[in-house]
Amino acid sequence: MTRLAILARPQERPMHGYEMMQELSERTPGLWQPGPGSSYPALQLLEDQGLVRSESADGRRQFTLTEEGRAELKSRPEGSAPWETMVSQADQGDIAIYRAPSR
């Protein structure tokens, strides 16, 4: 799931790796909090495969989807984004706990 979710993120706009991790966490109300240990290797693999390209912006690597990456996403069956599937299959009690304000 990490590979597909990360591949889908720069489809909307170029992003930094940490920004992708934060956004995935927000889109799954905290149920999935991808860390650098899984995200950065996945980004490197996607870059090695020619599906994303990284460029330095403000001293940080920013990732954009390549034409090959767009084709890869289009070749997948239509359906929910990986984070939407995770949320829809999650126990609603767990989601309520993650959404509860901290005290």
DSSP file (Angstrom, degrees, kcal/mol; ACC not computed):
  #  RESIDUE AA STRUCTURE BP1 BP2  ACC     N-H-->O    O-->H-N    N-H-->O    O-->H-N    TCO  KAPPA ALPHA  PHI   PSI    X-CA   Y-CA   Z-CA
    1    1 A M     >        0   0    0      0, 0.0     4,-2.8     0, 0.0     5,-0.3   0.000 360.0 360.0 360.0 -35.4    0.0    0.0    0.0
    2    2 A T  H  >  +     0   0    0      1,-0.2     4,-2.8     2,-0.2     5,-0.3   0.920 360.0  51.1 -57.5 -44.9    2.8    2.4    0.7
    3    3 A R  H  > S+     0   0    0      1,-0.2     4,-2.4     2,-0.2    -1,-0.2   0.944 114.5  41.5 -59.4 -50.7    4.1    2.3   -2.9
    4    4 A L  H  > S+     0   0    0      2,-0.2     4,-2.0     1,-0.2    -1,-0.2   0.903 115.7  49.9 -66.5 -41.6    0.7    3.0   -4.4
    5    5 A A  H  X S+     0   0    0     -4,-2.8     4,-1.1     1,-0.2    -1,-0.2   0.920 113.8  45.0 -63.8 -43.3   -0.2    5.7   -1.8
    6    6 A I  H  < S+     0   0    0     -4,-2.8     3,-0.3    -5,-0.3    -1,-0.2   0.887 111.1  53.5 -69.0 -37.8    3.1    7.5   -2.3
    7    7 A L  H  < S+     0   0    0     -4,-2.4    -1,-0.2    -5,-0.3    -2,-0.2   0.871 108.7  50.7 -63.2 -35.6    2.9    7.2   -6.1
    8    8 A A  H >< S+     0   0    0     -4,-2.0     3,-0.9     1,-0.2     4,-0.5   0.756  97.6  70.5 -74.4 -24.7   -0.6    8.8   -5.9
    9    9 A R  G >X S+     0   0    0     -4,-1.1     3,-1.5    -3,-0.3     4,-0.8   0.950  96.2  45.5 -64.2 -53.7    0.6   11.8   -3.8
   10   10 A P  G 34 S+     0   0    0      0, 0.0    55,-0.8     0, 0.0    -1,-0.2   0.498  92.9  84.8 -73.6   4.4    2.7   13.8   -6.2
   11   11 A Q  G <4 S+     0   0    0     -3,-0.9    -2,-0.2     1,-0.2    -3,-0.1   0.871  93.9  44.0 -65.6 -35.9    0.0   13.3   -8.8
   12   12 A E  T <4 S-     0   0    0     -3,-1.5    -1,-0.2    -4,-0.5    -3,-0.1   0.898 135.3 -32.9 -76.8 -41.8   -1.8   16.4   -7.3
   13   13 A R  S  < S-     0   0    0     -4,-0.8    -1,-0.3    50,-0.1    50,-0.1  -0.957  77.6 -71.6-170.0 159.3    1.4   18.5   -7.0
   14   14 A P        -     0   0    0      0, 0.0     2,-0.3     0, 0.0    50,-0.2  -0.368  58.3-176.4 -60.8 141.3    5.1   18.2   -6.3
   15   15 A M  E     -A   63   0A   0     48,-2.0    48,-3.6    -2,-0.0     2,-0.2  -0.969  28.3-119.4-142.1 154.4    5.8   17.3   -2.7
   16   16 A H  E  >  -A   62   0A   0     -2,-0.3     4,-1.9    46,-0.3    46,-0.2  -0.582  37.0-112.8 -83.4 155.7    8.6   16.8   -0.2
   17   17 A G  H  > S+     0   0    0     44,-0.6     4,-2.1     1,-0.2     5,-0.1   0.913 117.3  49.0 -57.8 -46.4    8.8   13.3    1.4
   18   18 A Y  H  > S+     0   0    0      1,-0.2     4,-2.4     2,-0.2    -1,-0.2   0.882 108.4  54.8 -63.0 -37.4    7.9   14.6    4.9
   19   19 A E  H  > S+     0   0    0      1,-0.2     4,-2.4     2,-0.2    -1,-0.2   0.889 107.0  50.8 -62.2 -40.3    4.9   16.4    3.5
   20   20 A M  H  X S+     0   0    0     -4,-1.9     4,-2.5     2,-0.2     5,-0.2   0.924 109.4  50.5 -62.6 -44.7    3.6   13.2    1.9
   21   21 A M  H  X S+     0   0    0     -4,-2.1     4,-1.9     1,-0.2    -2,-0.2   0.923 111.9  47.6 -60.8 -44.6    3.9   11.4    5.2
   22   22 A Q  H  X S+     0   0    0     -4,-2.4     4,-2.3     1,-0.2    -1,-0.2   0.923 112.3  48.8 -61.9 -45.2    2.0   14.1    7.0
   23   23 A E  H  X S+     0   0    0     -4,-2.4     4,-2.5     1,-0.2    -1,-0.2   0.888 109.3  51.6 -66.4 -39.2   -0.7   14.2    4.4
   24   24 A L  H  X S+     0   0    0     -4,-2.5     4,-0.8     2,-0.2     8,-0.2   0.896 110.4  49.9 -63.9 -38.5   -1.2   10.5    4.4
   25   25 A S  H ><>S+     0   0    0     -4,-1.9     5,-2.9    -5,-0.2     3,-0.6   0.915 112.2  47.5 -63.9 -42.8   -1.5   10.5    8.2
   26   26 A E  H 3<5S+     0   0    0     -4,-2.3    -2,-0.2     1,-0.2    -1,-0.2   0.876 108.3  54.5 -66.5 -37.7   -4.1   13.3    7.9
   27   27 A R  H 3<5S+     0   0    0     -4,-2.5    -1,-0.2     1,-0.3    -2,-0.2   0.653 112.1  44.5 -73.4 -13.6   -6.1   11.6    5.2
   28   28 A T  T X<5S-     0   0    0     -4,-0.8     3,-3.5    -3,-0.6    -1,-0.3  -0.063 112.6-115.6-115.2  32.3   -6.4    8.5    7.4
   29   29 A P  T 3 5S-     0   0    0      0, 0.0    -3,-0.2     0, 0.0    -2,-0.1   0.781  76.5 -54.1  30.2  45.3   -7.3   10.4   10.6
   30   30 A G  T 3 <S+     0   0    0     -5,-2.9     3,-0.1     2,-0.3    -4,-0.1   0.437 112.6 117.4  81.6  -1.5   -4.0    9.2   12.2
   31   31 A L  S <  S+     0   0    0     -3,-3.5     2,-0.5    -6,-0.3    -6,-0.1   0.859  80.9  35.1 -67.0 -34.2   -4.7    5.5   11.5
   32   32 A W        +     0   0    0     -7,-0.3    -2,-0.3    -4,-0.3    -4,-0.2  -0.976  64.4 176.6-124.5 119.1   -1.7    5.2    9.2
   33   33 A Q        -     0   0    0     -2,-0.5   -11,-0.1    -3,-0.1   -12,-0.1  -0.746  18.5-156.7-121.8  81.6    1.4    7.2   10.1
   34   34 A P        -     0   0    0      0, 0.0    -9,-0.1     0, 0.0   -10,-0.1  -0.312  12.3-151.4 -61.3 139.3    4.0    6.3    7.5
   35   35 A G    >>  -     0   0    0      1,-0.1     4,-2.6   -14,-0.0     3,-1.2  -0.562  28.7-100.6-107.3 172.8    7.5    6.9    8.7
   36   36 A P  H 3> S+     0   0    0      0, 0.0     4,-1.6     0, 0.0    -1,-0.1   0.797 115.1  68.3 -62.7 -28.6   10.7    7.7    6.9
   37   37 A G  H 34 S+     0   0    0      1,-0.2     0, 0.0     2,-0.1     0, 0.0   0.740 116.4  23.6 -66.0 -23.1   11.9    4.1    7.2
   38   38 A S  H <> S+     0   0    0     -3,-1.2     4,-1.4     3,-0.1    -1,-0.2   0.715 123.0  53.1-107.7 -33.4    9.2    3.0    4.7
   39   39 A S  H  X S+     0   0    0     -4,-2.6     4,-2.6     2,-0.2     5,-0.2   0.940 107.1  46.7 -72.3 -48.5    8.5    6.2    2.8
   40   40 A Y  H  X S+     0   0    0     -4,-1.6     4,-2.5     1,-0.2     5,-0.2   0.899 112.8  48.7 -67.8 -39.8   12.0    7.2    1.7
   41   41 A P  H  > S+     0   0    0      0, 0.0     4,-2.4     0, 0.0    -1,-0.2   0.899 112.4  50.5 -62.8 -36.4   12.9    3.7    0.4
   42   42 A A  H  X S+     0   0    0     -4,-1.4     4,-2.5     2,-0.2    -2,-0.2   0.917 111.0  48.5 -65.5 -41.9    9.6    3.6   -1.5
   43   43 A L  H  X S+     0   0    0     -4,-2.6     4,-2.2     2,-0.2    -1,-0.2   0.903 111.3  50.1 -62.8 -41.1   10.3    7.0   -3.0
   44   44 A Q  H  X S+     0   0    0     -4,-2.5     4,-2.7     2,-0.2    -2,-0.2   0.911 111.1  48.8 -64.6 -41.5   13.8    5.9   -4.0
   45   45 A L  H  X S+     0   0    0     -4,-2.4     4,-2.0     2,-0.2    -2,-0.2   0.922 110.6  50.4 -63.4 -44.1   12.5    2.8   -5.6
   46   46 A L  H  <>S+     0   0    0     -4,-2.5     5,-2.7     1,-0.2     6,-1.0   0.875 112.2  48.0 -61.8 -36.6    9.8    4.8   -7.5
   47   47 A E  H ><5S+     0   0    0     -4,-2.2     3,-1.4     4,-0.2    -2,-0.2   0.914 109.7  51.6 -69.5 -42.2   12.6    7.1   -8.7
   48   48 A D  H 3<5S+     0   0    0     -4,-2.7    -2,-0.2     1,-0.3    -1,-0.2   0.836 109.5  51.3 -61.0 -32.4   14.8    4.2   -9.7
   49   49 A Q  T 3<5S-     0   0    0     -4,-2.0    -1,-0.3    -5,-0.2    -2,-0.2   0.481 116.9-116.4 -83.8  -3.3   11.8    2.8  -11.7
   50   50 A G  T < 5S+     0   0    0     -3,-1.4    19,-0.4     2,-0.2    18,-0.4   0.660  84.5 116.4  79.2  16.6   11.3    6.2  -13.4
   51   51 A L  S   <S+     0   0    0     -5,-2.7    15,-2.2    -6,-0.2     2,-0.3   0.751  78.5  24.3 -90.8 -26.2    7.9    6.7  -11.9
   52   52 A V  E     -B   65   0A   0     -6,-1.0     2,-0.4    13,-0.3    13,-0.2  -0.929  68.2-150.0-131.1 160.0    8.8    9.9   -9.9
   53   53 A R  E     -B   64   0A   0     11,-2.7    11,-2.6    -2,-0.3     2,-0.4  -0.983  10.3-148.6-127.8 140.3   11.5   12.4  -10.3
   54   54 A S  E     +B   63   0A   0     -2,-0.4     2,-0.3     9,-0.2     9,-0.2  -0.889  16.0 177.3-111.7 144.5   13.2   14.4   -7.5
   55   55 A E  E     -B   62   0A   0      7,-2.3     7,-3.1    -2,-0.4     2,-0.5  -0.970  34.7-107.3-137.6 152.1   14.5   17.9   -7.8
   56   56 A S  E     +B   61   0A   0     -2,-0.3     2,-0.4     5,-0.2     5,-0.2  -0.700  39.6 172.8 -83.2 127.5   16.1   20.1   -5.1
   57   57 A A  E >  S-B   60   0A   0      3,-3.4     3,-1.5    -2,-0.5    -2,-0.0  -0.970  71.8 -13.8-137.3 119.6   13.8   22.9   -4.0
   58   58 A D  T 3  S-     0   0    0     -2,-0.4     3,-0.1     1,-0.3    -1,-0.1   0.862 128.8 -55.3  56.9  37.0   14.8   25.2   -1.1
   59   59 A G  T 3  S+     0   0    0      1,-0.2     2,-0.3     0, 0.0    -1,-0.3   0.549 121.5  98.4  76.4   7.4   17.5   22.7   -0.2
   60   60 A R  E <  S- B   0  57A   0     -3,-1.5    -3,-3.4    -5,-0.0     2,-0.4  -0.923  79.9-105.3-126.4 151.6   15.0   19.8    0.1
   61   61 A R  E     - B   0  56A   0     -2,-0.3   -44,-0.6    -5,-0.2     2,-0.4  -0.618  34.0-166.0 -76.9 130.3   14.1   17.0   -2.4
   62   62 A Q  E     -AB  16  55A   0     -7,-3.1    -7,-2.3    -2,-0.4     2,-0.4  -0.965   8.8-144.6-118.6 133.4   10.8   17.5   -4.0
   63   63 A F  E     -AB  15  54A   0    -48,-3.6   -48,-2.0    -2,-0.4     2,-0.3  -0.822  16.7-179.1-106.5 136.1    9.1   14.7   -5.9
   64   64 A T  E     - B   0  53A   0    -11,-2.6   -11,-2.7    -2,-0.4     2,-0.3  -0.946  31.9-108.8-127.8 152.0    7.0   14.9   -9.0
   65   65 A L  E     - B   0  52A   0    -55,-0.8   -13,-0.3    -2,-0.3     2,-0.1  -0.606  31.6-143.6 -78.9 135.2    5.2   12.3  -11.0
   66   66 A T     >  -     0   0    0    -15,-2.2     4,-2.3    -2,-0.3     5,-0.2  -0.392  30.9-100.5 -88.1 173.1    6.7   11.4  -14.4
   67   67 A E  H  > S+     0   0    0      1,-0.2     4,-2.3     2,-0.2     5,-0.2   0.886 127.5  53.3 -60.6 -37.8    4.7   10.5  -17.5
   68   68 A E  H  > S+     0   0    0    -18,-0.4     4,-2.2     1,-0.2    -1,-0.2   0.889 107.8  51.0 -64.3 -37.8    5.6    6.8  -16.7
   69   69 A G  H  > S+     0   0    0    -19,-0.4     4,-2.2   -18,-0.3    -2,-0.2   0.899 109.1  49.9 -64.9 -41.4    4.2    7.3  -13.2
   70   70 A R  H  X S+     0   0    0     -4,-2.3     4,-2.3     1,-0.2    -2,-0.2   0.905 110.6  50.1 -63.1 -41.0    1.0    8.8  -14.6
   71   71 A A  H  X S+     0   0    0     -4,-2.3     4,-1.7     2,-0.2    -2,-0.2   0.895 108.2  53.7 -63.9 -39.7    0.7    5.9  -17.0
   72   72 A E  H  X S+     0   0    0     -4,-2.2     4,-0.6     1,-0.2    -2,-0.2   0.919 110.4  46.5 -61.0 -44.6    1.2    3.4  -14.0
   73   73 A L  H >< S+     0   0    0     -4,-2.2     3,-0.9     1,-0.2    -1,-0.2   0.900 111.6  51.1 -65.2 -40.4   -1.6    5.1  -12.1
   74   74 A K  H 3< S+     0   0    0     -4,-2.3    -1,-0.2     1,-0.2    -2,-0.2   0.794 103.5  60.0 -67.2 -27.6   -3.9    5.1  -15.1
   75   75 A S  H 3< S+     0   0    0     -4,-1.7    -1,-0.2    -5,-0.2    -2,-0.2   0.653  88.6  90.9 -76.3 -14.1   -3.3    1.4  -15.6
   76   76 A R  S << S-     0   0    0     -3,-0.9     3,-0.1    -4,-0.6    -3,-0.0  -0.513  93.2 -93.8 -80.2 149.2   -4.6    0.5  -12.2
   77   77 A P        -     0   0    0      0, 0.0    -1,-0.1     0, 0.0    -2,-0.1  -0.313  46.9-103.5 -60.4 144.1   -8.3   -0.3  -11.8
   78   78 A E  S    S+     0   0    0     -4,-0.1     2,-0.3    -3,-0.1    -4,-0.0  -0.373  70.6 104.3 -65.4 147.8  -10.5    2.7  -10.8
   79   79 A G        -     0   0    0     -3,-0.1    -3,-0.0    -2,-0.1     2,-0.0  -0.981  68.0 -27.9 166.4-167.9  -11.5    2.7   -7.2
   80   80 A S        -     0   0    0     -2,-0.3     0, 0.0     1,-0.1     0, 0.0  -0.315  65.1-103.1 -69.4 151.8  -10.8    4.4   -3.9
   81   81 A A    >>  -     0   0    0      1,-0.1     4,-2.0     4,-0.0     3,-0.7  -0.400  39.7-105.7 -66.2 154.3   -7.5    5.8   -3.1
   82   82 A P  H 3> S+     0   0    0      0, 0.0     4,-1.9     0, 0.0     5,-0.1   0.858 121.6  51.0 -54.5 -38.1   -5.5    3.5   -0.7
   83   83 A W  H 3> S+     0   0    0      1,-0.2     4,-2.0     2,-0.2     5,-0.1   0.836 107.6  53.1 -70.8 -31.4   -6.1    5.8    2.2
   84   84 A E  H <> S+     0   0    0     -3,-0.7     4,-2.5     2,-0.2    -1,-0.2   0.890 108.3  50.4 -68.8 -38.9   -9.9    5.9    1.6
   85   85 A T  H  X S+     0   0    0     -4,-2.0     4,-1.7     2,-0.2    -2,-0.2   0.915 109.7  51.1 -62.8 -43.2  -10.0    2.1    1.6
   86   86 A M  H  X S+     0   0    0     -4,-1.9     4,-0.7    -5,-0.2    -2,-0.2   0.924 112.6  45.2 -61.1 -45.3   -8.1    2.0    4.9
   87   87 A V  H >< S+     0   0    0     -4,-2.0     3,-0.8     1,-0.2    -1,-0.2   0.909 111.8  51.3 -66.8 -42.4  -10.5    4.5    6.5
   88   88 A S  H 3< S+     0   0    0     -4,-2.5    -1,-0.2     1,-0.2    -2,-0.2   0.797 114.2  44.4 -67.4 -26.6  -13.6    2.8    5.2
   89   89 A Q  H 3< S+     0   0    0     -4,-1.7    -1,-0.2    -5,-0.2    -2,-0.2   0.503  94.6 103.5 -93.7  -5.0  -12.4   -0.6    6.5
   90   90 A A  S << S-     0   0    0     -3,-0.8     2,-0.4    -4,-0.7    -3,-0.0  -0.391  85.3 -98.0 -78.5 154.7  -11.3    0.7    9.9
   91   91 A D    >>  -     0   0    0      1,-0.2     4,-1.7    -2,-0.1     3,-0.7  -0.578  29.3-138.7 -67.2 125.4  -13.2    0.2   13.1
   92   92 A Q  H 3> S+     0   0    0     -2,-0.4     4,-2.1     1,-0.3    -1,-0.2   0.785 102.2  60.1 -63.6 -26.6  -15.2    3.5   13.6
   93   93 A G  H 3> S+     0   0    0      2,-0.2     4,-1.8     1,-0.2    -1,-0.3   0.888 103.6  51.0 -65.0 -39.0  -14.4    3.4   17.3
   94   94 A D  H <> S+     0   0    0     -3,-0.7     4,-2.1     2,-0.2    -2,-0.2   0.907 109.1  50.6 -64.1 -41.1  -10.7    3.5   16.4
   95   95 A I  H  X S+     0   0    0     -4,-1.7     4,-2.0     1,-0.2    -2,-0.2   0.911 107.8  53.0 -63.4 -41.3  -11.3    6.5   14.2
   96   96 A A  H  X S+     0   0    0     -4,-2.1     4,-1.3     1,-0.2    -1,-0.2   0.879 107.7  51.8 -61.9 -37.3  -13.2    8.3   16.9
   97   97 A I  H  < S+     0   0    0     -4,-1.8     3,-0.4     1,-0.2    -1,-0.2   0.931 111.0  46.8 -64.7 -45.0  -10.2    7.8   19.3
   98   98 A Y  H  < S+     0   0    0     -4,-2.1    -1,-0.2     1,-0.2    -2,-0.2   0.823 114.6  47.5 -66.7 -30.6   -7.8    9.2   16.8
   99   99 A R  H  < S+     0   0    0     -4,-2.0    -1,-0.2    -5,-0.2    -2,-0.2   0.667  86.2 109.4 -84.6 -17.1  -10.1   12.2   16.1
  100  100 A A  S  < S-     0   0    0     -4,-1.3     2,-0.1    -3,-0.4    -3,-0.0  -0.326  80.1-107.0 -62.1 138.1  -10.7   12.9   19.8
  101  101 A P        -     0   0    0      0, 0.0     2,-0.2     0, 0.0    -1,-0.1  -0.390  33.8-119.9 -65.5 141.6   -9.0   16.1   21.0
  102  102 A S              0   0    0      1,-0.1    -3,-0.0    -3,-0.1     0, 0.0  -0.558 360.0 360.0 -82.3 148.8   -6.0   15.5   23.2
  103  103 A R              0   0    0     -2,-0.2    -1,-0.1     0, 0.0     0, 0.0   0.385 360.0 360.0-112.6 360.0   -6.1   17.0   26.7
